[in-house]
C-alpha cells in the first residue's frame, strides 16, 4: 500500500509547479481575495496568490471548505501553503495565464511566515500598444498603469435589463498613448467620489485584474466582477519609476462633471490642436477611412432645429424620456415616460444635442454634433436655461446664444467613428470646440492645410465658401442642411433657408 503514502512536499516557486503533481509547498501572499455569491449566500472564496518573484496563481475554496478557512484568510496575508490539489482553470476570465489553479480542501495547511518581502514585483503590466492592437488572450485579466488624463461623468443607465452606473477614465502611458478604462457599478462610484475630493495635478492609476474588450473597433479595459482593483498613486516602486518617465508637458486632468453647471478644467488646447492630433480639412474629414481623432477649422453655416437642438432626459437616470398624454390640470407638472426608471416621471432636464452645419475653405460641408459636456463649458450656460428662453416661440427659433454662433469660425477636435466611415450623412462628434483668438490666428497665419493644400487666406475662403454653400454647396449634400434651419445671409444676419423643391 506504499502508493497511498504521500511523498514529502518540497518548497517551490509557483513557476516550478507541475500540474501533474500535487506534493508542493509554496510561500505566497494573498494579493486579492473576494467572495462569490449565489442566492444571497457565499458559495466560494476566490484568491490570487503571488510568490516572492511576483508570479501569480489562482486559488479557490469551495462551499464545503468555507468553514475551515473563512476566518483565517485576509487580503495581504502571507504564509506557506501545503497539502492542496491542482485543478483545471477554465473560467470565462482567468486572473493569470496559467491553465491550472489551486484548490483548497479541508486538510490544506496554512503556516504563517515572517520572511516575506513587503512589496512584490509586478510582471503583469500590459503595454498599451499591445492592448490596442489586440495582442493578448482575451480571457486573461491584465494590469495597466497610466497617468489619468480625463475623468468622465458618472452615468446612470440600463445594462442587461438592470440599472447600473458607468464612468469612463482615460489614462496615458509614458509615450502618451491613451487608453479608456470603463468602470461599472461600485467601481464607477468609488472613482467618481475619489476625484470629487482630489485635485492633484498628476495622478497615476494602477488597475489590476481588468479585462480587455473590443466593441465596434474600439478597444477598452473594464472591471470584472469583484476581481478588479483600482489604485490611485499607490506607494509602489513601479509607480515611482513610471512618474519619472512621464513627459514633462504640464498636462491637466479634465473632469466631465455630472452637474451641467460645473465647468471641466482646461486641457492644453495648443497640444490638442497643433501637436497631438492630425489636422484635416472638411474634404479630408468626409473622405476619412479610419476611426480616430483629428482637428479642423471651419465656419458654422447653420444650426439644425429639426430635430430640436436639445433633448429631454430623466433628471434621475439621464435616459431620454417621452411625453405622456395624461389629462392633467394646469398646476400639475407634465409627465414623461422613462424606460430607465420603468415608469412616469416629472423630474426632467433639457440636455444639449446641438447639430452644427459647417464648411471650410474647400467648399465642402459637414455636420458636427455636440453634447452637454462640450457645449456647457463653451457657452457657460445650460440647455435648460436656453430652452426656457424660447419656450413660447416656434420650435425653429433658436435662443440668442446659439444664433450668435452662426457665421463664426472655431477650431474643433473631432472624433471620427465607425459610423462616419459607413455613411457621410452621419454627424461627426465634437470633443472640443474653441474660440481662442490666438490659436485661430496661428492656424490662419501659418497656413495649416488639413491635407487639402495650402490653407491660404483662410478667413476670406471661409466667407466665400459659406455663401457658396447657401447657393449650391448645401444642395450637393442632399437634405442634410436643407431643413428650414437658420443660416447666415449675405448681410450677415440670421435668416431661414427655403425648402429645396428641386
C-alpha positions in Angstrom: 0.0 0.0 0.0 3.0 2.3 -0.4 1.3 4.1 -3.2 -1.1 5.6 -0.7 1.8 7.1 1.3 2.1 10.8 0.4 5.6 11.9 -0.6 7.2 14.8 1.3 6.3 18.2 -0.1 9.1 20.4 -1.4 9.1 24.2 -1.2 9.0 25.6 -4.7 8.2 28.8 -6.6 4.8 29.0 -8.5 6.6 28.8 -11.8 8.0 25.4 -10.9 4.7 23.7 -10.2 3.9 20.7 -12.4 0.1 20.3 -12.5 0.5 16.5 -12.8 1.9 16.5 -9.2 0.4 17.9 -6.0 3.1 17.4 -3.3 4.3 21.0 -3.1 4.7 23.8 -0.6 4.6 27.4 -1.7 5.4 30.6 0.1 2.8 33.2 -1.1 1.0 36.4 -0.4 -2.8 36.9 -0.9 -2.8 39.9 -3.3 -6.6 39.7 -4.0 -9.5 38.0 -2.2 -13.2 38.1 -2.8 -16.4 36.1 -2.2 -18.7 34.7 -4.9 -22.4 34.7 -4.0 -25.5 32.8 -5.1 -29.0 33.4 -3.8 -27.6 35.8 -1.1 -25.2 33.1 0.1 -21.4 32.8 -0.2 -20.6 29.7 -2.4 -16.8 30.2 -2.7 -13.8 32.3 -1.8 -11.5 33.2 -4.7 -7.9 34.2 -4.2 -5.0 35.4 -6.2 -1.7 34.3 -4.7 1.8 35.6 -5.6 5.3 34.3 -4.6 8.4 36.5 -4.0 9.0 36.6 -7.8 5.7 38.2 -8.3 4.3 35.1 -10.2 0.6 34.6 -9.7 -1.7 31.6 -9.3 -5.4 31.5 -8.7 -6.9 29.6 -5.8 -10.4 28.6 -4.9 -12.1 27.4 -1.7 -15.5 25.8 -2.4 -18.6 25.8 -0.2 -17.6 22.6 1.5 -14.4 24.0 2.9 -15.5 27.6 3.7 -15.8 27.0 7.4 -12.2 25.8 7.6 -10.7 29.0 6.1 -13.1 31.9 6.1 -11.9 33.4 9.3 -8.2 32.5 8.7 -7.6 34.4 5.4 -7.4 38.1 4.6 -6.0 40.1 1.7 -2.4 41.0 2.4 -1.7 37.8 4.4 1.4 35.8 3.6 2.1 32.2 4.6 3.3 28.8 3.5 0.6 26.8 1.8 0.7 23.0 1.6 -1.4 19.9 1.1 -3.5 21.4 -1.7 -4.6 20.0 -5.1 -4.1 21.3 -8.6 -7.1 21.5 -10.9 -8.0 22.9 -14.3 -8.6 26.7 -14.6 -11.1 27.2 -17.4 -13.4 30.0 -16.3 -14.6 32.8 -18.7 -11.9 35.1 -17.3 -8.6 34.0 -15.6 -6.6 36.1 -13.2 -3.3 34.9 -14.8 -2.2 32.9 -17.9 -1.8 29.6 -16.1 -4.3 26.9 -17.2 -4.4 25.4 -13.7 -5.3 26.7 -10.2 -5.0 25.6 -6.6 -8.0 24.0 -4.9 -8.2 24.1 -1.1 -9.7 21.2 0.7 -10.3 20.7 4.4 -6.8 19.4 5.3 -5.0 22.1 3.3 -2.4 23.7 5.7 -1.7 27.4 6.2 1.6 28.1 8.1 2.3 31.8 8.9 5.8 33.0 7.9 7.7 36.2 8.7 10.3 36.4 5.9 8.2 37.7 3.1 9.0 40.9 1.2 6.7 43.9 1.7 6.5 44.7 -2.0 6.4 42.3 -4.9 7.4 42.9 -8.5 4.5 43.3 -10.9 5.1 41.2 -14.0 1.6 41.6 -15.4 1.5 45.3 -16.6 0.4 45.2 -20.2 1.8 47.6 -22.9 -0.9 50.0 -24.2 0.1 49.4 -27.8 -0.3 45.6 -27.3 -3.7 46.2 -25.8 -4.9 48.5 -28.6 -3.6 46.1 -31.2 -5.3 43.2 -29.5 -2.1 41.2 -28.8 -3.5 39.4 -25.9 -5.5 36.4 -24.7 -9.0 38.0 -24.1 -9.8 35.6 -21.3 -6.7 36.6 -19.2 -7.1 39.6 -16.9 -4.3 42.1 -17.1 -2.8 45.0 -15.1 -2.4 48.6 -16.5 -0.6 51.6 -15.2 -1.2 55.1 -16.6 -1.5 58.8 -15.8 -5.1 60.0 -15.5 -5.9 62.3 -18.4 -9.7 62.6 -18.3 -12.5 61.6 -15.8 -15.9 61.2 -17.4 -19.2 61.9 -15.7 -20.9 59.2 -13.6 -23.7 57.9 -15.8 -26.8 56.1 -14.7 -28.1 53.7 -17.3 -29.7 50.3 -18.0 -27.3 47.4 -18.7 -28.6 43.9 -19.4 -32.0 44.9 -18.1 -30.7 46.3 -14.8 -30.0 49.8 -13.6 -26.2 50.4 -13.4 -23.7 53.2 -13.1 -20.8 53.8 -15.5 -17.7 56.0 -15.6 -15.0 56.3 -18.3 -11.5 57.1 -17.2 -8.8 57.9 -19.8 -5.2 57.2 -18.9 -1.9 57.5 -20.8 1.4 55.8 -20.8 4.9 57.3 -20.9 4.6 57.5 -24.8 1.3 59.5 -24.5 -0.7 56.5 -25.8 -4.2 56.8 -24.5 -6.4 54.0 -23.1 -10.0 54.2 -21.9 -11.0 52.3 -18.7 -14.7 51.7 -18.5 -15.8 51.2 -14.9 -19.2 49.9 -13.7 -21.3 49.9 -10.6 -19.4 50.3 -7.3 -16.1 50.8 -9.1 -17.6 53.8 -11.0 -19.0 55.3 -7.9 -15.7 54.9 -5.9 -13.6 56.5 -8.7 -16.1 59.4 -9.1 -16.0 60.1 -5.3 -12.2 60.0 -5.3 -11.9 62.7 -8.0 -14.6 64.9 -6.3 -12.2 65.3 -3.4 -8.8 65.1 -5.1 -7.4 68.0 -7.2 -3.8 66.8 -7.6 -2.2 67.8 -10.9 -0.7 64.3 -11.6 -2.5 61.1 -10.6 -1.3 57.7 -11.6 -3.8 54.9 -11.8 -2.9 51.2 -11.3 -5.8 48.9 -12.4 -5.3 45.3 -11.6 -7.2 42.3 -13.0 -9.1 44.2 -15.7 -10.4 42.6 -18.9 -9.9 43.8 -22.5 -12.9 44.5 -24.5 -13.4 45.4 -28.2 -16.6 47.0 -29.5 -17.0 48.4 -33.0 -13.3 48.6 -33.4 -12.7 50.5 -30.1 -10.6 48.7 -27.5 -11.1 49.5 -23.8 -10.4 47.8 -20.5 -13.0 47.2 -17.9 -13.6 45.9 -14.4 -14.7 42.2 -13.9 -17.0 41.1 -11.1 -15.2 41.6 -7.8 -11.7 40.7 -9.0 -10.6 44.2 -10.3 -8.7 46.5 -8.0 -8.3 50.3 -8.8 -5.5 52.1 -7.0 -4.5 55.8 -7.3 -0.9 56.9 -6.6 0.0 53.7 -4.6 3.4 53.8 -3.0 4.9 51.2 -5.2 8.4 51.2 -6.9 6.7 50.7 -10.3 4.6 53.9 -9.8 7.7 56.0 -8.8 9.5 54.7 -11.9 6.5 55.4 -14.1 6.2 59.0 -12.9 9.9 59.7 -13.5 9.4 58.7 -17.2 6.3 60.8 -17.9 6.5 63.6 -20.5 7.0 67.0 -18.9 4.1 68.7 -20.6 2.2 70.1 -17.7 -0.9 68.1 -18.5 -4.1 69.0 -16.6 -6.7 66.4 -15.8 -10.1 67.2 -17.4 -13.2 66.3 -15.5 -16.6 66.0 -17.0 -19.0 66.6 -14.1 -22.5 65.3 -13.9 -23.7 68.7 -12.8 -24.2 70.7 -16.1 -23.4 73.9 -14.3 -19.9 72.8 -13.4 -17.0 73.6 -15.8 -14.3 71.0 -16.5 -10.7 72.0 -16.0 -9.0 73.3 -19.2 -7.0 71.0 -21.4 -3.8 72.1 -23.1 -5.6 73.4 -26.3 -2.3 74.1 -28.1 -1.2 70.5 -27.7 -4.7 69.2 -28.7 -4.9 71.4 -31.8 -1.3 71.5 -33.1 0.6 68.5 -31.7 -1.4 65.5 -30.6 -3.9 65.2 -33.4 -3.8 65.3 -37.2 -5.2 68.4 -38.9 -7.9 67.7 -41.6 -10.0 69.9 -43.9 -13.7 69.1 -44.2 -13.0 67.4 -47.5 -10.4 65.1 -45.9 -12.7 64.6 -42.9 -15.5 63.4 -45.3 -13.1 61.1 -47.0 -11.8 59.5 -43.8 -11.1 55.8 -44.0 -10.2 55.1 -40.4 -11.5 55.9 -36.9 -9.6 58.3 -34.7 -9.3 61.9 -33.6 -8.4 65.0 -35.7 -8.8 68.7 -35.6 -10.2 71.2 -38.1 -11.0 74.9 -38.5 -14.4 75.7 -40.0 -17.3 78.1 -40.0 -20.8 77.5 -38.7 -23.3 77.9 -41.6 -26.4 76.9 -39.7 -27.8 75.1 -36.7 -30.3 72.4 -37.2 -33.7 72.8 -35.5 -35.3 69.6 -36.8 -34.9 67.7 -34.6 -34.5 70.1 -31.8 -31.1 71.3 -30.6 -31.8 69.7 -27.2 -33.4 66.6 -25.8 -35.4 65.9 -22.6 -33.9 63.5 -20.2 -34.8 62.0 -16.9 -33.4 64.0 -14.0 -32.6 60.8 -12.1 -31.1 58.4 -14.6 -30.4 60.7 -17.7 -32.3 58.4 -20.0 -34.2 60.1 -22.9 -37.9 60.4 -21.9 -41.1 60.7 -23.9 -44.1 62.8 -23.0 -47.3 61.2 -21.7 -50.7 62.2 -22.9 -52.3 62.2 -19.5 -55.1 64.7 -18.7 -53.5 66.9 -16.1 -54.6 70.3 -14.7 -52.5 73.3 -15.4 -51.0 73.3 -11.9 -49.6 69.7 -12.3 -46.2 69.2 -13.8 -46.2 67.3 -17.1 -45.4 63.6 -17.0 -42.8 61.8 -19.1 -42.2 58.0 -19.5 -38.7 56.9 -18.6 -37.6 53.5 -19.8 -34.6 53.7 -17.4 -36.8 54.1 -14.3 -39.5 52.0 -15.9 -42.3 54.5 -15.1 -43.6 58.0 -15.5 -41.5 60.9 -14.1 -41.9 64.6 -13.8 -38.3 65.4 -12.8 -36.7 66.0 -16.2 -34.0 68.2 -17.6 -33.0 69.6 -21.1 -29.6 68.5 -22.4 -27.7 69.7 -25.4 -27.8 67.8 -28.7 -26.5 70.5 -30.9 -26.0 69.8 -34.6 -23.9 72.3 -36.4 -23.7 72.6 -40.2 -20.2 73.7 -41.1 -18.0 74.4 -44.1 -14.4 75.5 -44.7 -12.0 76.7 -47.4 -12.5 73.5 -49.5 -16.2 74.4 -50.1 -17.3 71.1 -48.7 -19.8 70.8 -45.8 -20.2 68.5 -42.8 -22.5 68.1 -39.7 -21.0 68.2 -36.2 -22.8 67.1 -33.1 -22.1 68.5 -29.6 -23.4 67.3 -26.3 -23.6 68.8 -22.8 -20.0 68.1 -21.8 -18.8 70.2 -24.7 -21.4 72.9 -25.1 -22.0 73.9 -21.4 -18.3 74.8 -20.7 -18.2 76.7 -24.0 -21.4 78.7 -23.7 -21.3 78.8 -19.8 -25.0 78.1 -19.9 -27.2 75.0 -19.8 -29.8 73.7 -22.3 -32.4 74.0 -19.6 -31.8 77.8 -19.3 -31.8 78.3 -23.1 -34.9 76.2 -23.6 -36.8 78.4 -21.1 -35.6 81.5 -23.1 -37.5 80.4 -26.2 -40.2 78.3 -24.6 -43.1 80.4 -26.0 -41.5 80.6 -29.5 -41.8 78.4 -32.6 -39.7 75.3 -32.4 -37.5 76.6 -35.3 -36.5 79.7 -33.2 -33.1 79.4 -31.6 -32.0 81.2 -28.4 -29.8 84.2 -28.9 -26.7 82.4 -27.5 -26.9 79.9 -30.4 -27.9 82.4 -33.1 -24.6 84.3 -32.2 -22.6 81.2 -33.1 -23.8 81.3 -36.7 -21.2 82.7 -39.1 -18.4 82.3 -36.6 -15.2 80.4 -37.1 -14.0 77.9 -34.5 -11.4 75.2 -34.0 -12.7 71.7 -33.3 -11.4 68.4 -32.1 -13.4 65.7 -33.9 -14.0 62.1 -33.1 -14.3 60.0 -36.4 -16.3 56.9 -35.6 -17.0 53.7 -37.4 -20.5 55.1 -38.3 -18.8 58.0 -40.0 -16.9 55.6 -42.3 -20.1 53.8 -43.3 -22.1 56.9 -44.2 -21.2 60.5 -45.0 -24.6 61.6 -43.6 -23.6 60.7 -40.1 -22.7 63.5 -37.8 -19.1 63.9 -36.5 -18.9 64.0 -32.7 -17.1 67.1 -31.3 -14.8 66.5 -28.3 -13.6 70.1 -28.0 -14.6 73.5 -29.5 -12.5 76.6 -29.1 -12.8 80.3 -30.0 -9.3 81.1 -28.7 -8.3 84.0 -30.9 -4.5 83.3 -30.6 -5.0 79.7 -31.7 -7.2 80.7 -34.6 -4.7 83.4 -35.7 -1.8 80.9 -35.5 -3.8 78.5 -37.7 -4.5 81.2 -40.3 -1.1 82.9 -40.3 0.8 79.6 -40.6 -1.3 78.2 -43.4 -2.4 74.9 -41.9 -3.6 72.8 -44.7 -5.6 70.0 -43.3 -4.5 67.5 -46.0 -6.0 69.7 -48.7 -3.4 72.0 -50.0 -2.1 75.3 -48.5 -4.6 77.0 -46.3 -4.2 80.4 -47.7 -6.4 83.4 -46.8 -8.4 81.3 -44.6 -10.9 83.9 -43.4 -11.8 85.0 -46.9 -12.1 81.4 -48.1 -14.4 80.6 -45.3 -16.7 83.6 -46.1 -16.7 82.7 -49.8 -17.5 79.0 -49.1 -20.3 80.0 -46.7 -22.0 81.9 -49.4 -21.4 79.2 -52.0 -22.8 76.6 -49.5 -26.0 78.5 -49.3 -26.4 78.7 -53.1 -25.3 75.2 -54.2 -22.9 73.6 -51.6 -25.6 72.5 -49.3 -27.6 71.2 -52.3 -24.8 68.9 -53.2 -25.1 67.1 -49.8 -28.8 66.3 -50.2 -31.1 67.4 -47.5 -28.6 67.2 -44.6 -28.6 71.0 -44.3 -31.8 72.0 -46.1 -34.2 71.6 -43.2 -35.6 75.1 -42.7 -32.7 75.9 -40.4 -31.4 79.3 -39.5 -28.4 80.3 -41.6 -26.3 83.4 -42.2 -27.3 85.6 -45.2 -25.1 87.8 -47.2 -25.9 90.7 -44.9 -24.5 88.7 -42.0 -27.9 88.3 -40.3 -29.6 85.0 -39.5 -32.4 84.0 -41.8 -34.2 80.8 -42.8 -33.4 78.7 -45.8 -36.3 77.8 -48.0 -37.0 74.1 -48.6 -35.3 72.8 -51.7 -38.1 71.5 -54.0 -35.8 70.6 -56.9 
